[in-house]
Each structure stands twice: as C-alpha cells, then as structure tokens.
C-alpha cells in the first residue's frame, strides 16, 4: 500500500504539489490523472525518494519505479542490464539468474534478450525498463505515463501484464492524462490539478462526463 500524506513541493516560486493526500491500496491499479504540468511526475518522484518533499510524508514499502524509458545501458544486452541492476539490489547470483529469466519470458523479451539495447524500438526499451524496475520483486510499482508513444499491440500486452500483477496483490500507481486508458485499466482514480487533489473515486464515475473532467483538471 502507498499513502501520500499532505505532500508539498516548491521549485523556487512555483508551487508544484500543494498539500496532496491519497492512498493506493494493494491488489489495485490506481490511476493518477491530470493535465501536463499538474504535478503527477513530481509526486511519483517524491514517492520513490528521488525528490525530497518540502513537507508531508509518504508511507510505502519496497518500491519499483518506471519513470521514463531511459537509464538502460545501450552497450549491454537486455540480460546484462537486468543482471547489473539486480546485483545493485544485492540479489544473489543463482536467484538473480532465475528472476532475469522469468522477467524476460513474462515480458516477451526472449527474441532480444541477448541483443545490445542500442537501436531498440520504443516498446522494447519500455519492456526492458519495466523489467529493470521489477527485478527486485517490489511490492509497489510506480509508472509515469509509460504507454506514451507505444503502438496498440504493445499497449494491450502491457496492460495485460499490469492486470496480472494487480491480481497477484501488487499496488500499482499509473499516471496518465488519457481518460480512456485510465477508465479501461484502473480500479481507482485520483485527479490532480495544479498540484492539488480535485477528485477521487472509480474511473467510471470520474470519467463519465468528459466535459466535467476537463473542467476539473483545468
């Protein structure tokens, strides 16, 4: 479970996150909805510890994060990337080898597992970055607009994978500005605008009226 409690973050004179609170439960995908610049990415970076909040608190245990598709070493293969990042988490080699093989199979990376990642497609980079975020078997997963730029088959495959993780009890926070994606994928939705919580509830209720939704986030 992830709890965000009265988070506040300012960059100079700009208040980006303003007294934000919400909870994301285990066994559910929570959609973090908002327009570009609403504070979604900053919130996720505070949850996973990349940014220190000016005030407030986060309660989360064992977090994995996919905040962009970068950070993959292009001269290393998929397998070498995952092995390297797994070793940074202190996973012992026999267990790490099994975990890397499992992620390659589950994410459909078999065909490219032993290729250097330079020149990978957007979908291949995303899957590799997701595997990197999952290599230490986190209880909580943060995803910052991960489907941007992906083709339809890759998005469907990715959504199916996230639903399997949810059904296994994972807590997933998925940020997006796409109404249809959140309505299709998420169990709960948290809407933020100008860094503040403006709505929370089921995606169907929040997204029922597109005009009303737009008025919320603007």
C-alpha positions as CSV (number, residue, x, y, z in Angstrom):
1,X,0.0,0.0,0.0
2,X,1.1,3.6,-0.7
3,X,0.0,6.5,1.4
4,X,0.7,10.1,0.4
5,X,0.1,12.5,3.3
6,X,0.0,16.3,2.8
7,X,2.8,16.4,0.3
8,X,4.1,19.8,-0.7
9,X,6.9,20.7,-3.2
10,X,8.0,24.0,-4.5
11,X,10.6,24.8,-7.1
12,X,11.6,28.4,-6.5
13,X,8.4,30.5,-6.6
14,X,6.4,27.7,-8.3
15,X,4.3,25.5,-6.1
16,X,4.1,22.2,-8.0
17,X,2.5,19.9,-5.4
18,X,0.2,21.5,-2.8
19,X,-0.9,19.6,0.3
20,X,-1.7,16.4,-1.7
21,X,-3.0,13.3,0.1
22,X,-4.3,10.0,-1.3
23,X,-3.9,6.2,-0.8
24,X,-3.3,3.4,-3.3
25,X,-4.3,0.0,-2.0
26,X,-2.8,-3.4,-2.6
27,X,-4.3,-5.5,-5.3
28,X,-5.4,-2.5,-7.3
29,X,-4.2,-0.1,-10.0
30,X,-4.6,3.5,-9.0
31,X,-4.7,6.0,-11.8
32,X,-3.1,9.4,-11.2
33,X,-4.9,11.7,-13.7
34,X,-4.1,15.2,-14.6
35,X,-3.1,17.5,-17.4
36,X,0.6,18.0,-18.3
37,X,2.2,20.1,-15.5
38,X,-0.4,19.0,-12.9
39,X,2.3,17.6,-10.6
40,X,2.0,13.9,-11.4
41,X,5.6,13.3,-12.2
42,X,6.8,15.3,-9.2
43,X,4.5,13.3,-6.9
44,X,5.8,10.0,-8.2
45,X,9.4,11.1,-7.8
46,X,8.7,12.0,-4.2
47,X,7.0,8.7,-3.5
48,X,10.1,6.8,-4.7
49,X,12.6,9.0,-3.0
50,X,14.1,10.8,-5.9
51,X,12.8,14.1,-4.7
52,X,12.5,15.3,-1.1
53,X,9.2,16.9,-0.2
54,X,9.2,20.3,1.4
55,X,6.7,18.9,3.8
56,X,4.4,15.9,4.2
57,X,5.1,12.2,4.2
58,X,5.0,9.1,2.2
59,X,4.4,5.6,3.5
60,X,5.4,2.9,1.1
61,X,7.4,-0.3,1.3
62,X,9.7,-1.8,-1.4
63,X,9.0,0.4,-4.4
64,X,9.9,-0.2,-8.0
65,X,9.6,2.7,-10.5
66,X,9.3,3.2,-14.3
67,X,9.5,7.0,-14.6
68,X,10.9,7.0,-18.2
69,X,12.4,4.6,-20.7
70,X,15.9,5.9,-20.2
71,X,18.6,4.7,-17.9
72,X,19.3,1.5,-19.9
73,X,22.9,0.9,-20.9
74,X,22.9,0.7,-24.7
75,X,26.1,-1.3,-24.9
76,X,24.7,-4.0,-22.7
77,X,22.2,-6.7,-23.7
78,X,18.8,-6.9,-22.0
79,X,20.0,-9.8,-19.9
80,X,23.2,-7.9,-18.9
81,X,21.2,-4.8,-18.0
82,X,18.9,-6.7,-15.7
83,X,21.7,-8.7,-14.1
84,X,23.6,-5.5,-13.4
85,X,20.6,-3.7,-11.8
86,X,19.7,-6.8,-9.9
87,X,23.2,-7.0,-8.5
88,X,22.9,-3.4,-7.3
89,X,19.9,-4.6,-5.2
90,X,22.1,-7.2,-3.6
91,X,20.3,-10.2,-5.1
92,X,22.5,-13.3,-5.0
93,X,23.5,-14.7,-8.4
94,X,21.5,-18.0,-8.6
95,X,18.3,-16.2,-7.6
96,X,19.1,-13.3,-9.8
97,X,19.6,-15.5,-12.9
98,X,16.2,-17.1,-12.2
99,X,14.5,-13.7,-11.8
100,X,16.0,-12.3,-15.0
101,X,14.9,-15.4,-17.0
102,X,11.4,-15.1,-15.5
103,X,11.1,-11.4,-16.5
104,X,12.4,-12.0,-20.0
105,X,9.8,-14.7,-20.5
106,X,6.9,-12.8,-18.9
107,X,7.5,-9.6,-20.8
108,X,8.1,-11.3,-24.2
109,X,11.8,-10.2,-24.5
110,X,13.1,-13.7,-25.5
111,X,13.9,-12.7,-29.0
112,X,16.0,-9.7,-28.0
113,X,17.3,-10.9,-24.6
114,X,20.9,-11.2,-25.8
115,X,21.0,-8.2,-28.1
116,X,22.5,-4.9,-27.1
117,X,19.8,-2.4,-26.4
118,X,21.1,0.3,-28.7
119,X,18.7,0.7,-31.5
120,X,15.7,-0.8,-29.6
121,X,12.2,0.3,-30.5
122,X,10.2,2.3,-28.0
123,X,8.3,-0.8,-27.0
124,X,11.5,-2.8,-26.5
125,X,13.0,-0.1,-24.4
126,X,9.8,0.2,-22.3
127,X,9.7,-3.5,-21.6
128,X,13.4,-3.5,-20.7
129,X,13.0,-0.6,-18.4
130,X,9.9,-2.2,-16.8
131,X,11.9,-5.4,-16.2
132,X,14.6,-3.3,-14.6
133,X,12.1,-1.8,-12.2
134,X,10.7,-5.2,-11.3
135,X,14.0,-7.2,-11.0
136,X,14.0,-6.9,-7.2
137,X,10.3,-8.0,-6.9
138,X,8.9,-4.8,-5.4
139,X,5.5,-4.8,-3.6
140,X,4.6,-1.4,-5.1
141,X,5.1,-0.2,-8.7
142,X,5.1,3.4,-9.9
143,X,4.6,4.1,-13.6
144,X,4.8,7.6,-15.1
145,X,2.8,7.7,-18.4
146,X,4.6,4.5,-19.6
147,X,2.5,4.0,-22.7
148,X,3.3,7.3,-24.4
149,X,4.5,6.6,-28.0
150,X,3.7,2.9,-27.9
151,X,1.8,1.0,-30.6
152,X,-1.6,-0.5,-29.9
153,X,-0.4,-4.2,-29.6
154,X,2.3,-3.2,-27.2
155,X,-0.1,-1.2,-25.0
156,X,-2.5,-4.1,-24.9
157,X,0.3,-6.5,-23.9
158,X,1.5,-4.1,-21.2
159,X,-2.0,-3.5,-19.8
160,X,-2.4,-7.3,-19.6
161,X,0.8,-7.6,-17.7
162,X,-0.2,-4.9,-15.2
163,X,-3.5,-6.6,-14.6
164,X,-1.8,-9.9,-13.8
165,X,0.5,-8.1,-11.3
166,X,-2.6,-6.5,-9.7
167,X,-4.3,-9.9,-9.4
168,X,-1.2,-11.2,-7.6
169,X,-1.7,-8.4,-5.0
170,X,0.6,-5.7,-6.2
171,X,-0.1,-2.0,-5.6
172,X,0.3,-0.1,-8.8
173,X,0.1,3.7,-9.3
174,X,-0.2,4.6,-13.0
175,X,-0.1,8.2,-14.1
176,X,-1.8,9.3,-17.3
177,X,-3.6,12.2,-18.9
178,X,-5.7,9.8,-21.1
179,X,-9.3,9.3,-20.0
180,X,-9.9,6.1,-21.9
181,X,-6.7,4.4,-20.7
182,X,-7.5,5.1,-17.0
183,X,-11.1,4.0,-17.5
184,X,-10.0,0.7,-19.1
185,X,-7.1,-0.1,-16.8
186,X,-7.5,1.4,-13.4
187,X,-9.6,0.4,-10.4
188,X,-9.4,3.8,-8.7
189,X,-8.6,7.3,-10.0
190,X,-7.0,10.3,-8.3
191,X,-7.4,13.5,-10.2
192,X,-4.9,16.4,-9.5
193,X,-4.8,19.9,-10.9
194,X,-2.2,22.5,-10.1
195,X,-0.7,20.1,-7.5
196,X,-4.0,19.6,-5.6
197,X,-6.4,16.8,-5.2
198,X,-9.6,17.7,-7.0
199,X,-11.4,14.3,-7.3
200,X,-11.1,10.7,-6.2
201,X,-13.2,7.6,-6.9
202,X,-13.9,5.0,-9.6
203,X,-12.7,5.9,-13.1
204,X,-16.2,5.3,-14.5
205,X,-17.7,7.9,-12.2
206,X,-14.9,10.4,-12.7
207,X,-14.7,9.9,-16.5
208,X,-18.4,9.7,-17.2
209,X,-18.6,13.2,-18.3
210,X,-15.6,14.3,-20.4
211,X,-16.6,18.0,-20.2
212,X,-16.8,17.8,-16.4
213,X,-13.5,16.1,-16.3
214,X,-11.8,18.8,-18.4
215,X,-13.3,21.4,-16.0
216,X,-11.7,19.6,-13.1
217,X,-8.2,19.5,-14.4
218,X,-8.0,22.9,-16.0
